[in-house]
Amino acid sequence: MERVLVSGVSGAGKTTLATALSALLGLPRFELDALHHGPGWTPRPEFEAEVAAFSAGPRWVTEDQYRSRLGSLLWERADTVIWLDLPRRTVMGRVLRRSLVRAATRRELWNGNREGFRDWLDPEHPIRWAWSGHAKRRLRTGALLAAHPGVTAIHLRSAAQARRWLDGLSTGSAGP
C-alpha cells in the first residue's frame, strides 16, 4: 500500500481512515476537500493540477471524491482502494452528527469556510448527498473496481470490520 484511495459515500469515514493510514504507514495525506474549497466554498482553480502533481508521486493517501472534476485519475494511479461500504443507517448517523457539530460550533473547515444550519437546505449538502447517493455510490464503486482490476481492493462493510482491519494492519495481521 503506497498509493491509497479511500472510497465511500459522505459520512462513511474516508477522512478518518485516510488520517489513520497516513499515521500508521507514514504516507503523505492529501485532503481533497481542503484542496478543492476556496474561500466562500468556491472551487479553487489549482485543484486539478495539485491533485495531478501529488498523485504522480510514489506515496500518498487520499479520499475518492470529485470524480466529476478529476475523472479516473486517482483510480488509475492508486495501487490500493479501501472501500468503506457501510450501511446507510451508519453513514446517516455519522453525517448527521458531524454536520450538527460543525453547524453548532461554526468551526472553520477549509480556507475560512464554515458550515451553518442554513447550508442543510442545499441539495449538495453532505446530509442530502449521503442519503441520495448511498446506493449510487455502491454501484459506481463496484463498477470502478471492475474497470481497474490491477488495483488491490479492500472492501469493508461495517464500522466494526473497518476497525478490526485497521487494528490488524497495525499489528501486521490485516485482513478484511
Secondary structure, 3 states (H helix, E strand, C coil): CCEEEEECCCCCCHHHHHHHHHHHHCCCEECHHHHHECHHHCECCCHHHHHHHHHCCCCEEEECCCHHHHCCHHHHHCCEEEEECCCHHHHHHHHHHHHHHHHHHCCECCCCCECCHHHHHCCCCHHHHHHHHHHHHHHHHHHHHHHCCCCEEEEECCHHHHHHHHHHHHHCCCCC
